[in-house]
Amino acid sequence: MSNTPGDVPERAVETESSGEAIVRRAPKYQSFLLIGVVVGLIVAMALTLIFQRSPEELDASKGELYYSPMQVFGFLLLICVPIGVALFGILAWVIDLRARRRSTVVQVGKVEVRPIDVETSDAAEAQPAASAEETSRDVSSHESVSPNEEDTK
């Protein structure tokens, strides 16, 4: 018996269903947010290098403090990364809204083929249903003993 898509087993149940589905392209938000983090990092690095000041340039009489370039970079990261994530998140959302306008509705069909177990179906047809008395007698004759009960006997 081959497993090609058009083959149906001899004893199988085939059910068909159909419906509608909406097809559209959607942006991956995770990628956009990650790009926002990278852009925020680059902007923070650029601002740190552009506005770097040496301790000699500061006027202590005016209360100006010196921050090392790493401290400035850290402060700018705290500002630029969330802004980059927010901007690229909004960009992804706008692209998603535009993609929803271009969505199309298509008809889809689903075919399920479930093979019938020949042994189970033949056995079920050959044996008549047992009465309630026979069932209760069978259950009582097959009692299992737990390991704790074996020790007490």
RATA-V721194 format. One record per residue. N is the residue number from 1. SS is DSSP state (a for helix, b for strand, c for the rest). BURIAL is # if it has 16 or more other C-alpha atoms within 10 Angstrom, else .. Layout:
n=N ss=SS burial=BURIAL
n=N ss=SS burial=BURIAL
This chain:
n=1 ss=c burial=.
n=2 ss=c burial=.
n=3 ss=c burial=.
n=4 ss=c burial=.
n=5 ss=c burial=.
n=6 ss=c burial=.
n=7 ss=c burial=.
n=8 ss=c burial=#
n=9 ss=c burial=.
n=10 ss=c burial=.
n=11 ss=c burial=.
n=12 ss=b burial=.
n=13 ss=b burial=.
n=14 ss=b burial=.
n=15 ss=b burial=.
n=16 ss=b burial=.
n=17 ss=b burial=.
n=18 ss=b burial=.
n=19 ss=b burial=.
n=20 ss=b burial=.
n=21 ss=b burial=.
n=22 ss=b burial=.
n=23 ss=b burial=.
n=24 ss=c burial=.
n=25 ss=c burial=.
n=26 ss=c burial=.
n=27 ss=c burial=.
n=28 ss=c burial=.
n=29 ss=a burial=#
n=30 ss=a burial=.
n=31 ss=a burial=.
n=32 ss=a burial=#
n=33 ss=a burial=#
n=34 ss=a burial=#
n=35 ss=a burial=#
n=36 ss=a burial=#
n=37 ss=a burial=#
n=38 ss=a burial=#
n=39 ss=a burial=#
n=40 ss=a burial=#
n=41 ss=a burial=#
n=42 ss=a burial=.
n=43 ss=a burial=#
n=44 ss=a burial=#
n=45 ss=a burial=#
n=46 ss=a burial=.
n=47 ss=a burial=.
n=48 ss=a burial=#
n=49 ss=a burial=.
n=50 ss=a burial=.
n=51 ss=c burial=.
n=52 ss=c burial=.
n=53 ss=c burial=.
n=54 ss=c burial=.
n=55 ss=a burial=.
n=56 ss=a burial=.
n=57 ss=a burial=.
n=58 ss=c burial=.
n=59 ss=c burial=.
n=60 ss=a burial=.
n=61 ss=a burial=.
n=62 ss=a burial=.
n=63 ss=c burial=.
n=64 ss=c burial=.
n=65 ss=c burial=.
n=66 ss=c burial=#
n=67 ss=c burial=.
n=68 ss=c burial=.
n=69 ss=a burial=#
n=70 ss=a burial=.
n=71 ss=a burial=.
n=72 ss=a burial=#
n=73 ss=a burial=#
n=74 ss=a burial=#
n=75 ss=a burial=.
n=76 ss=a burial=#
n=77 ss=a burial=#
n=78 ss=a burial=.
n=79 ss=a burial=.
n=80 ss=a burial=#
n=81 ss=a burial=#
n=82 ss=a burial=#
n=83 ss=a burial=#
n=84 ss=a burial=#
n=85 ss=a burial=#
n=86 ss=a burial=#
n=87 ss=a burial=#
n=88 ss=a burial=#
n=89 ss=a burial=#
n=90 ss=a burial=.
n=91 ss=a burial=#
n=92 ss=a burial=#
n=93 ss=a burial=#
n=94 ss=a burial=.
n=95 ss=a burial=.
n=96 ss=a burial=#
n=97 ss=a burial=.
n=98 ss=a burial=.
n=99 ss=a burial=.
n=100 ss=a burial=.
n=101 ss=a burial=.
n=102 ss=c burial=.
n=103 ss=c burial=.
n=104 ss=b burial=.
n=105 ss=b burial=.
n=106 ss=b burial=.
n=107 ss=b burial=.
n=108 ss=b burial=.
n=109 ss=b burial=.
n=110 ss=b burial=.
n=111 ss=b burial=.
n=112 ss=b burial=.
n=113 ss=b burial=.
n=114 ss=b burial=.
n=115 ss=b burial=.
n=116 ss=c burial=.
n=117 ss=c burial=.
n=118 ss=a burial=.
n=119 ss=a burial=.
n=120 ss=a burial=.
n=121 ss=a burial=.
n=122 ss=a burial=.
n=123 ss=a burial=.
n=124 ss=a burial=.
n=125 ss=a burial=.
n=126 ss=a burial=.
n=127 ss=c burial=.
n=128 ss=c burial=.
n=129 ss=c burial=.
n=130 ss=c burial=.
n=131 ss=c burial=.
n=132 ss=a burial=.
n=133 ss=a burial=.
n=134 ss=a burial=.
n=135 ss=a burial=.
n=136 ss=a burial=.
n=137 ss=a burial=.
n=138 ss=a burial=.
n=139 ss=a burial=.
n=140 ss=a burial=.
n=141 ss=a burial=.
n=142 ss=c burial=.
n=143 ss=c burial=.
n=144 ss=c burial=.
n=145 ss=c burial=.
n=146 ss=c burial=.
n=147 ss=a burial=.
n=148 ss=a burial=.
n=149 ss=a burial=.
n=150 ss=a burial=.
n=151 ss=a burial=.
n=152 ss=a burial=.
n=153 ss=c burial=.
